[in-house]
Amino acid sequence: MDKKYQPLFTPWKIGNVEIKNRIVLCPMGGTSLFGWMEPHHLDKDACDFFMDLAKNNVGLIIPGIAPLKNLIGGQWLYKSKKTFKKLKPYMEELHKTGAKVFVQLTAGFGRSFSIPNSMAPIIKNKFLSTLLKPVINLPYLCASPSPLPSRWLKGYQCRALTKKEIKDMIKAFAKTSKLCKDAGIDGVEIHAVHEGYLLDQFTLEYTNHRNDEYGGSFENRYRFAVEVVKAIKKECGDDYPVSLRYSAVSKTKDFCEGILPGEDFKEIGRDINEGIKAAKYLEQAGYDMLNTDNGTYDAWYWAHPPLYMPKNCNLEDVSKIKQAVSIPVVCAGKMEADTAAKAIEDGEIDAMGVARQFLTDSHWVTKLLEDKVEDIQPCIYCHNACLTMAHYEGVSNDQPMQDSKHMSRCALNPMTMDGGKYDIKPAKRIKTVAVIGGGLGGMEVARIATLRGHNVTIYEKTDKLGGVFISAGKMDFKERDRMLLEWYKRQISKLKIEVKYNTEIKDLSKIKADEIVVATGAIPKKLNIKGFDKTIEAIEYLENHNIVGQKVVVIGGGLTGCEIAYQLSLEGKQPIIIEAKNDLIATRGVCLANSSYLRDYFKHNNIKVYLESFVKEINDNFVVVQKGLDEFKIECDNVISSVGYTPNPIFKEKKHIHVIGDALKIGNLRTVVWSAWKVAEKI
């Protein structure tokens, strides 16, 4: 192991509990030990996932949020005694690895509850929502400190919690914590004065308008969180560790609008001064650790940083919290191992919090210890499978129900939390496999097929592997994409997979193979408008950023178009986005943490966005745009087209010919990788 990582592998204590190293698995929704969106039970997928991490040198494991009440059915977790009885022998086995486990318990979501779009008509209808209460009590799940606007469903007002409901939750925290202690769980974490969830909404002035003992003064706003830890300590003893998931700073400008990195704007939530004051107050109340980052659901990109956010984005604020308290402080948020190690050595934090990297590569800590850093498959912060909660104008949470039930999966690693659906099993009969196309999909199918024992050859028409991912990775903020591409190349080399470069396949009869996989991607769409031939295709620009002038019109406000506009802005140029829909990035699969960053960035930087607008004509130095009944010109130096793609399979599917990725159906990184796995598993 490189000695610069040594501080990560020193012991530390939370209360009386010693943790063998300073790497903490931060909790992720969907990884609860007790199941998610289903009746409480000891969840096998989660148990397998955490045992694998424990065997691979994770110091402290914090499973994803466990609701005090079932989301479906509404039963209290503490009444599920059988679940905790089964948990005890599991914990005995896990403790043999030397890892420790804190279970995260949540009071709930409040206005941050991501109302599924399919449920929106129900929650707005008093009769239907009352009828469904025994199954899913949506008004209760959204209940907040005060009547507040939902973060997700425009026009819906969340009701206020009653004092009885608050007291019932406090009682449930204590009872559930005692069951955790008796089952061998090393501590509990309270979710959360963090990220704008329910307890956090109580602490923040802009979301707490109560006039009883739970609202008004600083002490009243933090009373709920204080009473929770006091009740747990009374039930479990003062020596039983209680961590708090904590946001140092809210980074919030207004409802549904965050403060960007470096932006100077008045905070309406918790600023750093209150963050320090509250940390001291919560330590005095009895909390034994602060598991810390920043943000709220109104500024979600701080708590779930997408690729646009800086590395180690929360460290500066979290280090100020560390200086103010004597209990351990964990920092999360795009943490880099070398930076975290240095911060620990310098006393700025006590431990490094990591979440989604474990979904991509559950063995990354072991690889770090064994000096195999280059073999760590990097998370690229896409949220394409782990957090697909999409939100845009006219839609609440446009997340498929299957994704809602199975969060915290990984676009790059379909085996994560999948219940054995995806696996790498030895092939029953070794075959020769030809893969046409060396993009990400082609490399992935070649990799998995080779690991199963097949003999694979990749046919790539250019002189390099990577396909369109090479071009996409040339944007300044896509460092992780570039790292992923290099990781794939190394795997292809290590597995000794033959690659025939500069080889374009036009006739399958010349290929001698048992199975052929077509991974030829897609081709750009063209619009039937005057002057469209004057446009620069998105990939052309990505290949050479210097081919455009200062003022650039981008046709298409989907994810790619917005990322191109963002890149142009970073280069000091003036992008103008023309989008036919009523919002930017109005599509499934793109997490609100990602899309809201770009929307907030464009608003803050005064980048012109024309929604529900269409380009009618393109000329050498202007475009003609139609918006409703209005028609107008926009002067520009260039026009970039980002209006989508069409599958380009080259060869059609039939027996022994398999089409994958965008060559089959336009999707995203997840659909490309997962379709590659499906084919590689069955050949």
Disulfide bonds with the S-S distance in Angstrom:
none
